[in-house]
Amino acid sequence: MTSIEICSSHLGCDANVCPLDSSINDRTYIKGEKICRKILDYMEGRDTGFNDRILETEAIWQKKYGQGNLERRLEGRQHIRKVFEKVVPEVLLNRVA
């Protein structure tokens, strides 16, 4: 089994640039395409199970994705989390009442 197949996001992943892909240098990123979830988790300081490989390939994926694209995606993730933190408890409280 390859390291890509071990990734929990592998089957549903649409990211073309993957830090676990041995051919990462041959991959391209076009603005608007998916960004690897594991890279975003890593950038948020989470343990992905692949942090060593992500760090090892960081210069490659940073260059391919571009800092601005990564920052926008992280901001979007953080915004969605804030919305869910507000909405989910309210929905759960309304179900109980």
C-alpha positions as CSV (number, residue, x, y, z in Angstrom):
1,M,0.0,0.0,0.0
2,T,1.4,3.4,-0.9
3,S,1.4,6.3,1.6
4,I,-1.3,8.0,-0.5
5,E,-3.6,5.0,0.0
6,I,-2.9,5.2,3.8
7,C,-4.1,8.8,3.9
8,S,-7.7,9.0,5.4
9,S,-8.7,11.6,2.7
10,H,-7.3,9.6,-0.2
11,L,-10.6,8.2,-1.7
12,G,-12.4,11.5,-1.6
13,C,-9.5,13.8,-2.4
14,D,-9.5,16.0,-5.5
15,A,-6.3,17.8,-4.8
16,N,-3.8,17.5,-7.6
17,V,-0.8,18.5,-5.5
18,C,-0.3,15.9,-2.7
19,P,2.7,15.9,-0.3
20,L,2.5,12.1,-0.2
21,D,2.7,11.8,-4.0
22,S,6.2,10.7,-5.1
23,S,5.5,12.6,-8.3
24,I,4.7,15.9,-6.6
25,N,7.2,17.8,-8.7
26,D,5.3,16.8,-11.8
27,R,1.9,18.0,-10.5
28,T,0.4,21.4,-11.2
29,Y,-2.1,23.7,-9.4
30,I,-4.5,25.9,-11.1
31,K,-6.1,28.6,-9.0
32,G,-9.5,27.4,-7.7
33,E,-8.6,23.7,-7.6
34,K,-8.8,21.9,-4.3
35,I,-5.9,22.2,-1.8
36,C,-4.8,19.1,0.1
37,R,-6.7,18.9,3.4
38,K,-3.7,17.4,5.2
39,I,-1.6,20.5,4.2
40,L,-4.3,22.8,5.5
41,D,-4.5,20.8,8.8
42,Y,-0.7,20.9,9.0
43,M,-0.7,24.7,8.5
44,E,-3.2,25.0,11.4
45,G,-0.7,23.1,13.6
46,R,-2.6,19.8,13.7
47,D,-1.0,16.4,13.6
48,T,-1.9,14.8,10.2
49,G,0.0,11.6,10.6
50,F,2.1,12.8,7.7
51,N,3.7,15.9,9.2
52,D,7.3,14.7,8.4
53,R,6.5,14.2,4.7
54,I,4.5,17.5,4.5
55,L,7.5,19.3,6.0
56,E,9.9,17.5,3.7
57,T,7.9,18.7,0.6
58,E,6.9,22.1,2.0
59,A,9.0,24.2,-0.4
60,I,7.4,22.3,-3.4
61,W,3.8,22.7,-2.4
62,Q,4.2,26.2,-1.1
63,K,5.6,27.2,-4.5
64,K,2.8,25.4,-6.4
65,Y,-0.1,26.6,-4.3
66,G,1.2,30.1,-3.6
67,Q,1.0,31.8,-0.2
68,G,-2.0,33.9,-1.1
69,N,-4.1,30.8,-2.1
70,L,-3.2,29.0,1.0
71,E,-4.0,32.0,3.2
72,R,-7.4,32.5,1.6
73,R,-8.3,28.8,2.0
74,L,-7.2,28.9,5.7
75,E,-9.3,32.0,6.3
76,G,-12.3,30.3,4.7
77,R,-11.9,27.3,7.0
78,Q,-11.7,29.5,10.1
79,H,-14.8,31.4,9.0
80,I,-16.8,28.3,8.5
81,R,-15.7,26.9,11.9
82,K,-16.8,30.2,13.6
83,V,-20.2,29.9,11.9
84,F,-20.6,26.3,13.0
85,E,-19.6,27.1,16.5
86,K,-22.5,29.5,16.7
87,V,-25.1,27.6,14.7
88,V,-24.6,24.0,15.9
89,P,-25.3,24.7,19.6
90,E,-28.4,26.7,18.7
91,V,-29.8,23.9,16.5
92,L,-29.1,21.4,19.2
93,L,-30.9,23.5,21.8
94,N,-33.9,24.0,19.5
95,R,-34.2,20.2,19.1
96,V,-34.3,19.6,22.8
97,A,-36.9,22.3,23.5
